[in-house]
């Protein structure tokens, strides 16, 4: 599997690159899958393809603070990303993993691999809801540390998400509204009482993920032109 440890200059470019990797794999330009890791130095909000920003985002606060609001190609809920939040993207092919055409199986496969990567250093990590990773313990409520989303094409799929490790959690409640769809385990908690940071550094997270996915081959010829075309024709900052 290829590895791509690359953060581009803008949130627009970074969000577009995930989809560009999926398109490049689908077009036969990348074989064997790819794991991308990146982290934005600035805050931005990204919605799922059907999320309503008027409902899920505090747009006035985002405008006031200059936080861009974007929409990605995958489903899932709205997330706030930025410093202290490692972003990952995995592109896999159905030819090698045909059973993952079932959406539930794709969720279990990718989240299970990520949980397995982190479990030796983070006891109690588990999948919850449709596509969350959480920390569970006997003495505290279940806390979300990762939100994830899926985009399926004919022969490949993109699975990408967040891993909080040193994030300013108070920013989530300031810039996001309560989501319209919430998992049962949230139990009506506010953002501040629902999310948590992993007790790991960025280097520890990246090393664990690269090892678990056996992403050993650096991807030097990444799809620059596809990314640029998506930025120009599809991706934009929402008003």
N, C-alpha and C positions, 0 to 999 in steps of 0.2 A: 504494500500500500504506500502511496505517496504521502508525504507530509508537506504542509505549507504553513509556515509560521510567519504570517504576513499581516500587518495592519497598514491599510492605505490611509492617505491624508484626511479623508472626509467620511462621515457616516454613510452618505449616499454611495460612495464607492465601495465601502466595506459591505454594506447590505447587498449591493448588486453583485459583488464577486461571488458570494455564496451561490446565487442562481446561475452565474456564468460557469462555475465549476460543474454544476448539474448539467447544463446544456452541453458543455464540452465533452463530458462523459457520454451523454446521450448521442452525440454526434460521432462517437468513436475516436475522439482525439485524445482521450485519457483512458487507460485500461488499468484495472486492478483496484480502483477506488482511491479516495483521497481523504485525508483528515486535515482540516484547516484549523489553526488556533490564532486568535487575535484579541486585542483589547483596545477599545477606544479611549483616547486620552480626554475626550469631552463627553458630556452627557447627551444622550438622545433617546427619544421614545420611538419604538417601532411596533406597529399594529399588525395583527394577522390580516389576511386578505379580506375578511368580511367584518372586521371590527369597526365600530362607529366611534370616531375620535370625539364627537360631541358628548358621548356617553362615558367613554372609558378614560379620557384624558382631561386634566385640568389645563385647558388650552390657554386661559389667561395667564396662568403661572408660567407655562412654557414660553409664551410670547415675551413676557416680562423678563425672563431670565435667558432668553435667546437659545432655548433648547429646541432643536429641530424635531419635528414629528414626521415619521416616515411610515410607509406601508411595505411589507415584504410579500413575497410570492407564496409563502406557506400559510397554513391555517394557524390555529392556536390563538392565545390571548395576547394582550398588550403587555410589553415589558419596557422597563427603563434600563438602559445600559450605560456604561461609562467606566471610569477608573475604578479598579477593584472588582470588576466583573469580567471574568474570562469568557470569551465567546468561542464556541467550537462549531464546526460543520463537518458532517460525514456524508460522503456520497458513495453509495454502494449499488451494485448491479444485481438484477434479478436472475441473470443467467447463472451466477455462482450461488445465489441464495433465493431460489424460487419460492420458498415458503413465506418469504417476507412480503409477498404481494398482499397478504392479509394485513390490514392496518394494525390490528392489535399485536400481531406477531412482530411487526417492524418496531413498534413502541417497546415491546418487551426485549427484543434483541439489543437495540442500541442502548436503552437505559440500563439493561442488565450488564452490558459490557462496561459502561461508565461506572456503575456501582461496584462492579468487581475490581475495577482499577483503583478505586478510592478506598474500598473496604479495609485493606490492611492498615491504613492510617486513620480511618474515620469509622469507628464502630457505630452501628445503628443506621447506616445509610440504606435507603430502600426506595422503591418506586411507589408512588401514590397518585390517586386520581387517574386521569387519562395519560398525562405525559409529564409528571413532576418527579423530581427526586427530592427526598426529605431526610431529615434526621429524626430518628425515633429513640426515645428513652423512656424508662419507667416513671421518671420523676418530673418530666416536663412535657408540655404539649408537642405534638408533631410540628416541625418547623420546615418550611420550604427553602431549599437552597439552589434549586435549578428548575427553570421552565423551558419547555422544548416544543418544537413544531416540526411538521412533516410536509414535504412536497413530493408528489409521485408523478413520474413520467412513464412512458411506455416500457422502458427497459432499465431505468435507474430511479433511485429516490434520494432526496436530500433530507437529512435529519440534522437540525441545528438547534442550539439553545445557549443557555447562560449557566455559569457556575460562579456564584457569589463567594468571594473569599476575603475581600477587604473593602467592601462597598459601603458607602454612606447610606445606610438603610433608611434614615429619616427622609431622604430625598424621594423615596417611592411614594409615600403618602402625600408629599407636597405636590407632586407632578402628575400622579395618576389617581383616578377615581376608583371606587370599588368596582371590580369587574362584574359584568352582567351574568357571567357563568362562573360559579365557584365550586370547588370540590367539597364533598361532605366533611372532610377532615379539617377544613378551615374553621368550621364551627362559629361563623359570624365574627371572626376576629378582624381587627384593623390590620393594615399592612405592617405596622411596627411590631405587632404581636404574632405575626404569621411567618415572617421571613427571617433568615439567619445567614451568617457567613460561615463558610467552611473553615476549619482551623488549620489551613494549609497556605503555603506561599504559592505565588504564581508558578515558580519553577517546579515546585513539587507537583502541582496539578498537571502541568504540561508533561513532565517526565512520566507520570503515571499513565496518562492517556496515550502518549506515544508508544509506551511499552505494551500496554494492553492491546492496542490496535495493530501492533507491529508495523507502524508507519515509519519505515526506515529510509525510504528513498526521497530525498529532497526534490520538490517540484520547482524547477527553475523556469520552465516555459509555461507559466500560468496564462489563462485566457484574458489577456489585457484588452484585446479588441472587443471581445464579447462583453466584458465588463463596461467598457466605455460606451458601447452602443446601448446597453441597458440603462445606463445613467442618462444618456441623451434622449432616449425614446420612451422610457417606462417609469423610471424612478424620479421622484421630485419631493421637495419639502412641502408638506401640506400647510395650507393657510390656517 
